[in-house]
Amino acid sequence: MKQIIFSLAVFLALCHAQPLFASGGSPYSRYGIGEPTSFMSTRSEGMGETGLALVTDGYINLFNPAALAHIGRTRMAVDFQYNGYAMNDGTQNTFLSSGNFKNFTIAFPVYHPSNITFSIGLSPFSKIAYSIVDQKTSGSYSYSEGYDGSGGLTDAQFSLSVSPVNNLFLGAATHYIFGTLRSRHTLEFTSNSYYSTETDRAINADGFAFTLGGIYTGIDKAFGFSEKKNLNLGFTFFTGGSLTADDLTTENYITQKDTSANASGTIKIPFGVGFGAAYLLDERIILTGDVQYNDWSNYTEFGTHPAQLKNSTRLGVGAEFMRTHNAASPYFDDITYRVGAYMNASQLEINGTAINEYFVTVGMSYPISYAAKLDIGLEYGIRGTTADGLLRENIIRMTVSFSASALMFIPPETE
């Protein structure tokens, strides 16, 4: 219990160390729908954001609906994430931070013999949070040009898993994606001879997308390579979707002559695929590896593809260690430890330069009771570069998750 209190104290200290808490984000969230989230669970975050092929009780997997199959009791998970960005453009440094709700999900096992489990949840799909001010001089006058944005998309997810035959688990998820993407452009002059201007754009969008997933457990035993089921393989396919979008742009010239323009169209979210493996080295060690690909080159916004977006690929590896499975062991022996790393060739290419990410991760899981646990995941990494007038970010993320289970709903057993 002391370690739980210590970890929470560290988390709260990080949150309150910066006066800009909950006020900042990455300028790289300026493009498209913003910065896409990639959150499977706090458990996965500590394992290099991997786990597409993990099928275990006690965790709700937001990326692969097939992984819900082994949840034995009604389970609830709540996640909160802190983000810190140390930014460097080659000449100046700054630090921004934010705290955000990450996920709330409930999973209900419906029928144990066929591993039918249903879940419903709410989590961010993308995030926009940036503020850029550029001081300029032209001739005899000076002015500042500003760009800022906020908002993002939210994902209401409805998932179902089933096991039609032994060792094979299938799942499907429906995503209702909705939200507001807001951006603002300002010009402010130091001289009264010129009028300041402001352009405010708000895009309201909503629509549906789907995920199909599958996991096969013990494929090494099925092919005769092992006497035990040690190796799992998993896959996901995200269909993408077309969101109905309304664009309201307001221009203010500070002369009481505001103008506005309305437009309707679509935002096309592209498809993505993922493949994962999980290997049970022994009863206490799990190794994982995932690869994910997203076709951002086909993203369009009102029929236009932003030049800065390209296809993205993420590669990650991770491991989980549990010291013992003995219920009578000391508390500290029941803590689970995680470590991992991932590389993300992101969807951004600016000024001809790819914006890549490199992260290392760690995590821990603290049992609170038989039915509840506290998970903590920590990521540290680098994104971008100071070359070509760009920005390098040193990023720290800390996610805290509380999850608990109860026999709120008892599924029927076989007769």
SULURKA-V871216 format. One record per residue. N is the residue number from 1. PSI is psi in whole degrees, -180 to 180 (NA if undefined). Layout:
BEGIN
n=[N/N]
psi=[PSI/PSI]
END
This chain:
BEGIN
n=[1/2/3/4/5/6/7/8/9/10/11/12/13/14/15/16/17/18/19/20/21/22/23/24/25/26/27/28/29/30/31/32/33/34/35/36/37/38/39/40/41/42/43/44/45/46/47/48/49/50/51/52/53/54/55/56/57/58/59/60/61/62/63/64/65/66/67/68/69/70/71/72/73/74/75/76/77/78/79/80/81/82/83/84/85/86/87/88/89/90/91/92/93/94/95/96/97/98/99/100/101/102/103/104/105/106/107/108/109/110/111/112/113/114/115/116/117/118/119/120/121/122/123/124/125/126/127/128/129/130/131/132/133/134/135/136/137/138/139/140/141/142/143/144/145/146/147/148/149/150/151/152/153/154/155/156/157/158/159/160/161/162/163/164/165/166/167/168/169/170/171/172/173/174/175/176/177/178/179/180/181/182/183/184/185/186/187/188/189/190/191/192/193/194/195/196/197/198/199/200/201/202/203/204/205/206/207/208/209/210/211/212/213/214/215/216/217/218/219/220/221/222/223/224/225/226/227/228/229/230/231/232/233/234/235/236/237/238/239/240/241/242/243/244/245/246/247/248/249/250/251/252/253/254/255/256/257/258/259/260/261/262/263/264/265/266/267/268/269/270/271/272/273/274/275/276/277/278/279/280/281/282/283/284/285/286/287/288/289/290/291/292/293/294/295/296/297/298/299/300/301/302/303/304/305/306/307/308/309/310/311/312/313/314/315/316/317/318/319/320/321/322/323/324/325/326/327/328/329/330/331/332/333/334/335/336/337/338/339/340/341/342/343/344/345/346/347/348/349/350/351/352/353/354/355/356/357/358/359/360/361/362/363/364/365/366/367/368/369/370/371/372/373/374/375/376/377/378/379/380/381/382/383/384/385/386/387/388/389/390/391/392/393/394/395/396/397/398/399/400/401/402/403/404/405/406/407/408/409/410/411/412/413/414/415]
psi=[-33/-37/-35/-47/-41/-45/-40/-38/-42/-44/-46/-36/-41/-42/-38/4/-24/131/-15/16/133/24/0/170/-168/135/-19/-8/7/-19/142/-133/5/-161/112/142/150/79/115/-47/165/-32/-49/-33/-39/-14/42/29/44/169/19/-25/9/126/93/154/153/-8/142/117/116/-12/-37/105/-23/-24/-5/-14/-35/8/117/-20/157/128/142/141/137/130/142/138/137/135/131/132/113/112/142/123/14/-20/-31/157/149/162/130/152/160/153/134/144/137/-38/144/121/144/134/137/114/130/-42/105/-44/-33/10/43/119/139/142/153/137/169/127/159/143/-34/162/135/123/98/158/118/129/128/119/127/160/134/113/-123/2/157/156/166/138/126/146/129/155/159/170/-151/-173/148/146/114/114/133/118/154/136/157/151/97/-30/165/137/-8/126/130/153/159/146/139/129/121/111/127/160/-175/129/113/135/152/138/128/148/122/124/145/-23/140/-5/-11/144/136/153/157/130/120/123/129/123/118/126/149/155/-175/152/169/152/133/140/158/150/134/122/141/38/-26/-38/-37/-32/8/16/-16/155/-16/160/97/-30/125/143/140/160/157/150/115/121/-19/-176/167/118/133/129/140/127/118/113/126/130/130/116/15/26/21/20/63/143/152/155/138/142/147/146/-149/154/120/111/127/167/164/153/154/146/139/158/145/131/124/99/-42/-167/-13/-4/128/132/139/155/135/153/135/143/136/134/63/-11/-16/11/134/151/107/42/1/136/121/134/-20/-6/136/178/150/151/132/132/131/152/153/170/150/135/128/131/-34/158/10/119/-21/3/162/156/-45/-21/-13/-1/135/137/146/152/152/-178/154/156/133/110/94/178/1/138/111/132/35/6/127/138/104/159/144/119/147/150/152/162/163/153/125/120/130/-40/-175/-33/-1/151/158/123/140/129/138/131/142/132/-180/137/136/-171/158/-2/155/33/23/-170/134/134/129/119/135/132/137/125/133/130/135/129/149/156/159/159/58/-30/122/110/152/147/174/152/NA]
END
